[in-house]
Amino acid sequence: MFVTKSRYPVRSGDVELDIIDLIHGICQKHRCLLKEAKGDLVKNDQIHLLIDLAPDVLISTKIREITI
């Protein structure tokens, strides 16, 4: 789950799609698969991601790569 900085409210659904597209591209670059992304940045300030990783990959390492 990712949240906006300081949980700042976002008032546009287009921003949510842009963020999901950006994370999808980052996942492809880091050889993982974004299987599902759901969120509501307009009402809530979060996006939930389901990411498929290879069994030999450390989750903490991939999260750090994706979020930095």
DODOZA-159617 format. One line per 8 residues: their letters; for each residue x, y, z of N, C-alpha, C. Coordinates in nm, 4 decimals. Example, Ala and Ser with C-alpha at 12.3 -4.5 7.8 and 13.67 -1.06 7.14 Angstrom:
BEGIN
AS = 1.3190:-0.5690:0.7800:1.2300:-0.4500:0.7800:1.3200:-0.3300:0.7800; 1.2850:-0.2250:0.7080:1.3670:-0.1060:0.7140:1.2900:0.0030:0.7870 $
//
This chain:
BEGIN
MFVTKSRY = 0.0847:-0.1163:0.0000:0.0000:0.0000:0.0000:0.0893:0.1226:0.0000; 0.0591:0.2152:-0.0878:0.1298:0.3423:-0.0939:0.0313:0.4530:-0.0616; 0.0779:0.5566:0.0020:-0.0070:0.6716:0.0333:0.0606:0.7977:-0.0176; -0.0190:0.9033:-0.0365:0.0362:1.0307:-0.0797:0.1188:1.0916:0.0326; 0.2137:1.1767:-0.0036:0.2993:1.2407:0.0958:0.2145:1.3193:0.1938; 0.2360:1.2955:0.3204:0.1603:1.3589:0.4293:0.0104:1.3344:0.4151; -0.0232:1.2272:0.3420:-0.1644:1.1923:0.3157:-0.2402:1.3092:0.2538; -0.1695:1.3830:0.1692:-0.2287:1.4976:0.1010:-0.3382:1.4491:0.0065 $
PVRSGDVE = -0.4586:1.5066:0.0134:-0.5685:1.4597:-0.0721:-0.5463:1.4954:-0.2191; -0.5765:1.4011:-0.3057:-0.5675:1.4219:-0.4501:-0.7090:1.4273:-0.5032; -0.7406:1.5262:-0.5822:-0.8783:1.5460:-0.6268:-0.9034:1.5040:-0.7712; -0.8116:1.4336:-0.8315:-0.8294:1.3936:-0.9703:-0.8052:1.2437:-0.9865; -0.9009:1.1761:-1.0491:-0.8851:1.0336:-1.0769:-0.7780:1.0071:-1.1803; -0.7481:1.1079:-1.2656:-0.6444:1.0918:-1.3670:-0.5073:1.0712:-1.3031; -0.4839:1.1357:-1.1913:-0.3566:1.1211:-1.1215:-0.3380:0.9764:-1.0775; -0.4441:0.9150:-1.0301:-0.4378:0.7755:-0.9864:-0.3953:0.6846:-1.1017 $
LDIIDLIH = -0.4537:0.7025:-1.2190:-0.4172:0.6208:-1.3350:-0.2725:0.6449:-1.3756; -0.2282:0.7698:-1.3689:-0.0892:0.8016:-1.4022:0.0071:0.7329:-1.3058; -0.0262:0.7327:-1.1774:0.0590:0.6688:-1.0769:0.0650:0.5184:-1.1004; -0.0490:0.4567:-1.1289:-0.0525:0.3122:-1.1543:0.0282:0.2787:-1.2793; 0.0157:0.3590:-1.3852:0.0952:0.3367:-1.5065:0.2444:0.3495:-1.4772; 0.2809:0.4476:-1.3970:0.4206:0.4680:-1.3603:0.4743:0.3481:-1.2822; 0.3988:0.3007:-1.1850:0.4411:0.1852:-1.1054:0.4486:0.0601:-1.1929; 0.3568:0.0459:-1.2878:0.3601:-0.0679:-1.3808:0.4912:-0.0677:-1.4590 $
GICQKHRC = 0.5307:0.0478:-1.5098:0.6567:0.0590:-1.5836:0.7776:0.0284:-1.4968; 0.7755:0.0758:-1.3740:0.8855:0.0491:-1.2814:0.8942:-0.1001:-1.2520; 0.7794:-0.1650:-1.2341:0.7781:-0.3101:-1.2096:0.8383:-0.3853:-1.3275; 0.8031:-0.3467:-1.4496:0.8591:-0.4128:-1.5675:1.0104:-0.3952:-1.5723; 1.0564:-0.2758:-1.5396:1.2001:-0.2470:-1.5403:1.2740:-0.3346:-1.4395; 1.2100:-0.3653:-1.3277:1.2737:-0.4424:-1.2213:1.2324:-0.5899:-1.2221; 1.1822:-0.6371:-1.3350:1.1489:-0.7779:-1.3562:1.0521:-0.8345:-1.2534; 0.9471:-0.7600:-1.2263:0.8380:-0.8121:-1.1448:0.7077:-0.7767:-1.2164 $
LLKEAKGD = 0.5999:-0.8386:-1.1772:0.4738:-0.8234:-1.2483:0.3700:-0.7577:-1.1582; 0.3175:-0.6454:-1.2030:0.2074:-0.5804:-1.1321:0.0800:-0.6510:-1.1753; 0.0243:-0.7339:-1.0868:-0.0933:-0.8141:-1.1208:-0.2225:-0.7372:-1.1014; -0.2251:-0.6508:-0.9995:-0.3480:-0.5772:-0.9716:-0.3130:-0.4490:-0.8973; -0.3860:-0.3444:-0.9289:-0.3691:-0.2167:-0.8591:-0.5072:-0.1557:-0.8408; -0.5401:-0.1279:-0.7166:-0.6692:-0.0668:-0.6864:-0.6472:0.0460:-0.5871; -0.7240:0.1470:-0.6031:-0.7136:0.2569:-0.5083:-0.8195:0.3606:-0.5363; -0.8262:0.4535:-0.4497:-0.9189:0.5648:-0.4652:-0.8535:0.6862:-0.4010 $
LVKNDQIH = -0.7757:0.7575:-0.4801:-0.7053:0.8735:-0.4273:-0.7976:0.9913:-0.4040; -0.9168:0.9872:-0.4614:-1.0096:1.0984:-0.4422:-1.0725:1.0903:-0.3032; -1.1251:0.9734:-0.2666:-1.1900:0.9582:-0.1357:-1.0896:0.9162:-0.0283; -1.0047:0.8236:-0.0617:-0.8998:0.7782:0.0297:-0.7686:0.8299:-0.0258; -0.6631:0.8047:0.0392:-0.5341:0.8536:-0.0097:-0.4354:0.7383:-0.0234; -0.4805:0.6297:-0.0874:-0.3955:0.5126:-0.0961:-0.4224:0.4311:-0.2218; -0.3222:0.3547:-0.2598:-0.3327:0.2606:-0.3709:-0.2780:0.1274:-0.3209; -0.3511:0.0205:-0.3436:-0.3081:-0.1140:-0.3055:-0.2548:-0.1832:-0.4304 $
LLIDLAPD = -0.1420:-0.2511:-0.4160:-0.0774:-0.3183:-0.5280:-0.0594:-0.4663:-0.4967; -0.0808:-0.5497:-0.5980:-0.0488:-0.6917:-0.5895:0.0619:-0.7157:-0.6915; 0.1806:-0.7466:-0.6420:0.2982:-0.7611:-0.7275:0.3502:-0.9037:-0.7159; 0.3768:-0.9664:-0.8315:0.4290:-1.1027:-0.8365:0.5811:-1.0971:-0.8473; 0.6489:-1.1627:-0.7537:0.7948:-1.1676:-0.7517:0.8414:-1.3119:-0.7628; 0.9612:-1.3300:-0.8150:1.0222:-1.4628:-0.8180:1.0514:-1.5066:-0.6745; 1.0508:-1.6377:-0.6478:1.0708:-1.6865:-0.5110:1.2063:-1.6489:-0.4502; 1.3065:-1.6253:-0.5340:1.4395:-1.5940:-0.4811:1.4624:-1.4444:-0.4581 $
VLISTKIR = 1.3608:-1.3629:-0.4794:1.3731:-1.2179:-0.4648:1.3271:-1.1759:-0.3254; 1.4070:-1.0930:-0.2609:1.3688:-1.0394:-0.1309:1.2651:-0.9287:-0.1494; 1.1551:-0.9401:-0.0793:1.0474:-0.8416:-0.0910:1.0977:-0.7028:-0.0539; 1.1735:-0.6925:0.0528:1.2212:-0.5613:0.0976:1.3083:-0.4939:-0.0081; 1.3888:-0.5723:-0.0793:1.4741:-0.5159:-0.1838:1.3903:-0.4618:-0.2988; 1.2915:-0.5379:-0.3436:1.2075:-0.4934:-0.4554:1.1250:-0.3709:-0.4185; 1.0701:-0.3676:-0.2986:0.9918:-0.2511:-0.2570:1.0802:-0.1277:-0.2568; 1.2022:-0.1412:-0.2078:1.2949:-0.0285:-0.2072:1.3249:0.0167:-0.3507 $
EITI = 1.3468:-0.0768:-0.4425:1.3747:-0.0425:-0.5818:1.2556:0.0269:-0.6470; 1.1358:-0.0202:-0.6184:1.0159:0.0338:-0.6823:0.9815:0.1719:-0.6292; 1.0016:0.1948:-0.5010:0.9569:0.3211:-0.4412:1.0617:0.4315:-0.4456; 1.1838:0.4005:-0.4794:1.2872:0.5055:-0.4834:1.3022:0.5585:-0.6231 $
//
